[in-house]
Each structure stands twice: as C-alpha cells, then as structure tokens.
Amino acid sequence: LYEEALQMMRRLFKDDHPYLAQSINNLAGLYYAMGRYNEAEPLFLQSRQIYFNILSNHFPYLSEREKAQFWNTIAFNFEFLKSFALKRYPENPSILDTMLTDILSTKGLLLNASLKIARIMAESNDDTLKQMYRQWQSLRKEITNYYNMTVKELILKGINLDSLIERVNSMEREISRRANLQGIAQQFEVINWRDVQKQLAEGEVLIEMTRFNYWDRRWTDTVIYAAFIVTKGSERPEVVYFWEGKQMEGEWYSEYRKYFETNEKGERKITEDDILSYKRYWQPIESKIPSKVKRVYLSCDGVYHKININSLFNVEEDIYVL
C-alpha cells in the first residue's frame, strides 16, 4: 500500500511538494521497521532533499507564524532520521555526515529566520521597505497586548484579532517578497559539516549536541542525546550517544542543581564537590577529544543549555573542566 501510495504521489506532485516527501518517508519508515536498512536509506535521503528544496524555495516567503506552523509539520521527519542513523551507522558510518549536516542546517531555524529579517532591514536602503517593517513591528506589539484582553473586552472594543493576525502575516510575507526581489534576503542554506570543519584551526574542536526521542517501530519515551565531535583532521564526525536522556533531564539534573543551592547567608548548603555530574554529562565526550585540543566550541541542546560544563568536577584528576 505504501508503494502504491508513493507511485500515485509521484504522478500527482512535483519534486518539491511536502505530500510527496511524506509519502517517501512513510515507505522509508516501513523498510526501517522491517530492518531493511539498505532500502530505507535512499528513500530517507530522497525525502530529506525534497524538504531542503521546500525550505530553500518557499520558506523565506512565509510569515513568522507560517514558518513555525510549517516547521512543526515536517520537523519530526528529521527526528525520524536521527533514530535511523543510530541503527544504520555501524554498517554505513557516512550516515553520520548526513545527520550532522541536517542538525547544523536546521538547528535554531525559526530563531535564525527572525534574526535575518532584522538583519535584512539593517542592510536595506529601501525607505518604503523599512517603513513597512516598522509598521509590522508596531502591529505585532499591538497584537501581543490584545492577547492579554478577554474575549468580551475585544468585542466591546470592536477588535477582530484573527483579522489583525492575518494582516500582520500578510505584511511579513510582503516584506520577505520585496527583500528577495532586491536580493538582500538570506535564503535557507544547507550547512555541510565539512564547511564548518574548514573554519576550525589546529587545536580546536567542535562539539555539536542534539537531543531526540527514539523511534523503534513507534515513538518511544526514550530520550537520547548525541554529541558530534569534529576536529580539523576528522575524516568524519565522532559521535557519543547518551541513552539516559530522561535521567539527565530529571533525576540527575536535580542532583546537579542541589550543589548550587545556598542558605540565607549565601553559603552553599552542600560543601562537598559534585563527583557524579562530570561522569554523567561530560566524561564520555572528553574521552573522545584529542589531548592536543586547546579550544572547544560547544553548541548545546536540551539539558546542556542548563548545565555549566566548566563547573563539572573531574575527581580522578582533582580538577574542574575549566
């Protein structure tokens, strides 16, 4: 049935339609569940390329709200590939190249899109475009204030919130359209990990963290963290998997936080050093970092945003990571 559905989708839609990408992904998922990894991989890569085409050709023209809605409908496909890569890489290590490129390309996608609009306005010499941008900002602020009002208050004031939201979306689409016509808008770019590697100097390492839920014939409640480690001379990324994601975010994090609690005098309640957090969060990664490395670039995800790596204590060497 999946194969028949895919054949129909290929007839109905061109190569940059999300329905086609989803149909390809469905068949890939079936092969993945059946353990037919050799057949699943090219389909995953094909659907991935279609999603990248969509992000390149259509994403820049959407409003901020539309970008969020669209990304939420396709993001799980990239999460799906992370679980597949975990099973696939012992047979085909190059799948890690694909996974890291995806992470670098899509991480912070929505935040980056918002920042790009502001950067575009700073670069533009179009006074009309800048005026439109200021009006768009003002209307967004106005809508934010209306969110604090009750439905009754909105009715009494004659405010149609849905109409205002559509208006602000329309304004943003027009801003994006004009910016693209002037060649100053920044398109979605696929960031190949090797391009990032070229920016590293000798003695530097990039550690890219990613968090994902594990798929194993169904979405499970298992949370996995993966640390991708890249140096100047890496033939391909080194990866460290942490299968204890739920503990890292729950029980272990609570224990980590206790070492920072203070009493009314500002004194630490626990005076002993935390000897477990280093082993739980950092030692498996550090063991893969070459000894000659002098500088680490760490891109965090999930619970790693909450942890100060420099505060972790290596009890065997009697030093902090810092």
C-alpha positions as CSV (number, residue, x, y, z in Angstrom):
1,L,0.0,0.0,0.0
2,Y,2.8,2.4,0.8
3,E,4.5,1.7,-2.5
4,E,1.2,2.2,-4.4
5,A,0.6,5.5,-2.5
6,L,4.1,6.7,-3.4
7,Q,3.5,5.9,-7.1
8,M,0.3,7.9,-7.0
9,M,2.0,10.8,-5.2
10,R,4.8,10.9,-7.8
11,R,2.2,11.2,-10.6
12,L,0.3,14.0,-8.7
13,F,3.0,16.2,-7.3
14,K,6.3,17.6,-8.4
15,D,9.6,17.1,-6.6
16,D,9.2,19.9,-4.0
17,H,5.8,19.0,-2.6
18,P,5.6,18.0,1.1
19,Y,3.0,15.4,0.4
20,L,5.4,13.6,-1.9
21,A,8.2,13.9,0.7
22,Q,5.9,12.5,3.4
23,S,4.9,9.5,1.2
24,I,8.5,8.7,0.5
25,N,9.3,9.0,4.2
26,N,6.4,6.6,5.1
27,L,7.8,3.9,2.8
28,A,11.3,4.5,4.3
29,G,9.8,4.1,7.8
30,L,8.3,0.8,6.8
31,Y,11.6,-0.5,5.5
32,Y,13.3,0.8,8.6
33,A,10.8,-1.1,10.9
34,M,11.4,-4.2,8.8
35,G,15.1,-4.0,9.2
36,R,15.6,-3.4,5.5
37,Y,18.1,-0.5,6.1
38,N,19.7,-0.7,2.6
39,E,16.3,0.1,1.0
40,A,15.2,2.6,3.7
41,E,18.3,4.8,3.4
42,P,18.0,6.1,-0.1
43,L,14.3,6.9,0.5
44,F,15.1,8.8,3.7
45,L,17.8,10.8,1.7
46,Q,15.3,11.5,-1.1
47,S,12.6,12.8,1.2
48,R,15.2,14.9,3.1
49,Q,16.3,16.5,-0.2
50,I,12.7,17.4,-1.0
51,Y,12.3,19.1,2.4
52,F,15.5,21.0,1.8
53,N,14.2,22.1,-1.6
54,I,11.0,23.3,0.1
55,L,12.9,25.2,2.8
56,S,15.0,26.9,0.1
57,N,12.3,27.8,-2.4
58,H,9.3,28.6,-0.1
59,F,10.3,29.0,3.5
60,P,11.8,32.6,3.1
61,Y,8.4,33.9,1.8
62,L,6.4,32.7,4.7
63,S,5.4,34.9,7.7
64,E,6.9,34.1,11.1
65,R,3.8,32.3,12.2
66,E,3.6,30.3,9.0
67,K,7.2,29.3,9.3
68,A,6.5,27.9,12.8
69,Q,3.4,26.1,11.6
70,F,5.2,24.6,8.6
71,W,8.3,23.6,10.5
72,N,6.2,21.8,13.1
73,T,4.6,19.7,10.4
74,I,7.9,18.5,9.0
75,A,10.4,18.6,11.9
76,F,9.6,15.0,13.1
77,N,10.9,13.7,9.7
78,F,14.3,15.0,10.6
79,E,13.9,13.5,14.1
80,F,13.0,10.2,12.5
81,L,16.3,10.2,10.5
82,K,18.2,10.6,13.8
83,S,16.8,7.3,15.1
84,F,17.5,5.6,11.8
85,A,21.1,6.9,11.8
86,L,21.6,5.4,15.2
87,K,20.8,1.9,13.8
88,R,22.4,2.4,10.4
89,Y,25.8,3.9,11.2
90,P,27.6,0.6,12.2
91,E,27.0,-0.6,8.6
92,N,27.3,2.8,6.9
93,P,29.2,5.4,9.0
94,S,28.6,8.1,6.3
95,I,25.0,8.4,7.6
96,L,26.6,10.4,10.5
97,D,27.7,13.0,7.9
98,T,24.1,13.4,6.8
99,M,22.8,13.6,10.3
100,L,25.3,16.3,11.4
101,T,24.6,18.3,8.2
102,D,20.9,18.2,9.0
103,I,21.5,19.4,12.6
104,L,23.7,22.2,11.5
105,S,21.2,23.3,8.8
106,T,18.0,23.2,10.9
107,K,19.1,24.0,14.4
108,G,17.5,27.3,15.5
109,L,15.8,27.6,12.2
110,L,12.9,29.7,13.4
111,L,15.0,31.9,15.6
112,N,17.5,32.5,12.8
113,A,14.7,33.3,10.4
114,S,13.5,36.1,12.8
115,L,17.0,37.4,13.2
116,K,17.5,37.5,9.4
117,I,14.5,39.8,9.0
118,A,16.1,42.4,11.3
119,R,19.5,42.0,9.6
120,I,17.8,42.5,6.2
121,M,16.3,45.8,7.3
122,A,19.7,47.0,8.6
123,E,21.2,46.3,5.1
124,S,18.3,47.7,3.1
125,N,18.4,51.2,1.5
126,D,14.7,51.0,0.7
127,D,12.9,53.5,2.9
128,T,9.5,52.1,1.9
129,L,10.5,48.6,3.0
130,K,11.9,49.9,6.3
131,Q,8.7,51.9,6.9
132,M,6.7,48.7,6.3
133,Y,8.9,46.8,8.7
134,R,8.3,49.4,11.4
135,Q,4.6,49.2,10.9
136,W,4.8,45.4,11.0
137,Q,6.7,45.6,14.3
138,S,4.1,48.0,15.8
139,L,1.2,45.8,14.8
140,R,2.9,42.7,16.3
141,K,3.3,44.6,19.6
142,E,-0.3,45.7,19.4
143,I,-1.5,42.1,18.9
144,T,0.6,41.0,21.8
145,N,-1.2,43.5,24.1
146,Y,-4.6,42.3,22.8
147,Y,-3.7,38.7,23.9
148,N,-4.0,39.9,27.5
149,M,-7.6,41.0,27.0
150,T,-10.7,38.8,27.4
151,V,-13.0,37.9,24.5
152,K,-15.6,40.2,26.0
153,E,-13.2,43.2,26.1
154,L,-12.1,42.6,22.5
155,I,-15.8,42.5,21.3
156,L,-16.6,45.7,23.2
157,K,-13.6,47.5,21.6
158,G,-14.5,46.1,18.2
159,I,-11.2,44.3,17.8
160,N,-11.0,41.4,15.4
161,L,-7.9,39.6,16.5
162,D,-8.0,37.0,13.7
163,S,-8.1,39.8,11.1
164,L,-5.2,41.5,12.7
165,I,-3.1,38.3,12.8
166,E,-3.8,37.7,9.1
167,R,-2.8,41.3,8.4
168,V,0.5,41.0,10.2
169,N,1.2,37.7,8.4
170,S,0.4,39.4,5.0
171,M,2.7,42.3,5.8
172,E,5.6,39.9,6.7
173,R,5.1,38.0,3.5
174,E,5.2,41.2,1.5
175,I,8.4,42.3,3.4
176,S,10.0,39.0,2.6
177,R,8.9,39.2,-1.1
178,R,10.3,42.7,-1.5
179,A,13.6,41.8,0.2
180,N,14.0,38.7,-2.0
181,L,13.4,40.8,-5.2
182,Q,16.1,43.2,-4.1
183,G,18.5,40.3,-3.5
184,I,19.1,41.1,0.2
185,A,17.1,38.3,1.8
186,Q,19.0,35.4,3.0
187,Q,17.8,32.0,1.8
188,F,17.8,28.8,3.7
189,E,21.2,27.2,3.3
190,V,22.3,23.6,3.8
191,I,25.3,23.8,6.1
192,N,27.6,20.9,5.3
193,W,29.6,19.8,8.3
194,R,32.8,19.8,6.2
195,D,32.4,23.6,5.5
196,V,32.3,24.1,9.3
197,Q,35.3,21.9,9.7
198,K,37.3,24.1,7.4
199,Q,36.8,27.0,9.8
200,L,38.5,25.1,12.6
201,A,42.1,25.8,13.3
202,E,44.6,23.2,14.6
203,G,43.9,22.5,18.3
204,E,40.2,23.4,18.0
205,V,37.2,21.1,18.2
206,L,33.5,21.5,17.6
207,I,31.0,19.6,19.8
208,E,27.5,19.7,18.4
209,M,24.9,18.4,20.8
210,T,21.5,17.2,19.7
211,R,18.5,15.8,21.6
212,F,15.9,13.5,20.1
213,N,13.2,11.0,21.0
214,Y,13.9,7.5,19.9
215,W,11.7,5.7,17.3
216,D,11.7,1.9,17.3
217,R,8.6,0.8,15.3
218,R,6.8,3.5,17.2
219,W,7.8,6.7,19.0
220,T,9.1,5.7,22.5
221,D,9.6,7.8,25.6
222,T,13.3,7.2,25.4
223,V,15.3,10.4,25.1
224,I,18.7,10.2,23.5
225,Y,21.5,12.8,23.4
226,A,24.2,12.7,20.8
227,A,27.5,14.6,20.8
228,F,29.1,15.1,17.4
229,I,32.8,15.8,17.7
230,V,34.7,17.4,14.8
231,T,38.4,18.4,14.7
232,K,40.5,19.9,11.9
233,G,41.6,16.4,10.8
234,S,38.4,14.4,11.3
235,E,37.7,12.1,8.4
236,R,34.1,12.0,9.7
237,P,32.3,13.1,12.9
238,E,32.9,11.1,16.0
239,V,29.6,10.5,17.9
240,V,28.9,9.8,21.5
241,Y,25.4,8.6,22.4
242,F,23.8,9.1,25.8
243,W,20.8,6.8,26.2
244,E,19.9,8.1,29.7
245,G,18.3,11.3,28.4
246,K,15.3,11.2,30.8
247,Q,17.6,10.8,33.8
248,M,19.9,13.6,32.5
249,E,16.9,15.9,32.4
250,G,15.2,14.7,35.5
251,E,16.9,13.0,38.5
252,W,20.5,13.7,37.5
253,Y,19.8,17.4,36.8
254,S,18.0,17.8,40.1
255,E,21.1,16.4,41.9
256,Y,23.4,18.7,39.9
257,R,21.3,21.7,40.9
258,K,21.5,20.9,44.6
259,Y,25.2,21.7,44.7
260,F,24.4,25.3,43.8
261,E,21.7,25.8,46.5
262,T,22.6,28.4,49.2
263,N,21.3,29.3,52.6
264,E,20.1,32.7,53.7
265,K,23.8,33.7,54.3
266,G,24.6,32.9,50.7
267,E,26.6,29.8,51.7
268,R,26.4,26.5,49.8
269,K,24.2,24.0,51.5
270,I,26.3,21.2,50.2
271,T,30.0,21.8,50.7
272,E,31.3,18.6,49.0
273,D,32.2,18.6,45.3
274,D,29.7,17.1,42.9
275,I,31.6,14.0,41.7
276,L,28.9,12.4,39.6
277,S,27.8,15.1,37.1
278,Y,31.2,15.1,35.3
279,K,30.9,11.4,34.6
280,R,27.3,11.6,33.6
281,Y,27.4,14.7,31.3
282,W,31.0,15.2,30.1
283,Q,33.5,12.4,30.6
284,P,32.2,10.2,27.7
285,I,32.7,13.3,25.4
286,E,36.0,14.4,26.8
287,S,37.4,10.9,26.3
288,K,37.0,11.4,22.5
289,I,38.6,14.8,22.4
290,P,42.3,14.7,21.3
291,S,44.7,15.8,24.1
292,K,46.2,18.4,21.8
293,V,42.9,20.4,21.7
294,K,43.2,23.8,23.3
295,R,39.8,25.3,22.4
296,V,36.3,23.8,22.4
297,Y,33.3,25.2,20.6
298,L,30.2,23.7,22.2
299,S,26.8,24.0,20.6
300,C,24.2,22.9,23.2
301,D,20.8,21.3,23.1
302,G,18.3,20.3,25.8
303,V,19.6,20.0,29.3
304,Y,23.1,21.1,28.2
305,H,21.7,24.6,28.0
306,K,21.2,24.4,31.8
307,I,24.5,23.0,32.8
308,N,27.7,24.9,33.2
309,I,30.2,22.5,31.8
310,N,33.1,24.4,33.4
311,S,31.6,23.7,36.9
312,L,31.9,19.9,36.5
313,F,34.5,18.3,38.7
314,N,36.8,15.5,37.5
315,V,37.5,13.8,40.8
316,E,40.2,11.4,39.3
317,E,42.4,14.4,38.2
318,D,41.1,16.6,41.0
319,I,40.3,19.5,38.6
320,Y,37.2,21.2,37.2
321,V,36.6,21.1,33.4
322,L,37.6,24.8,33.3
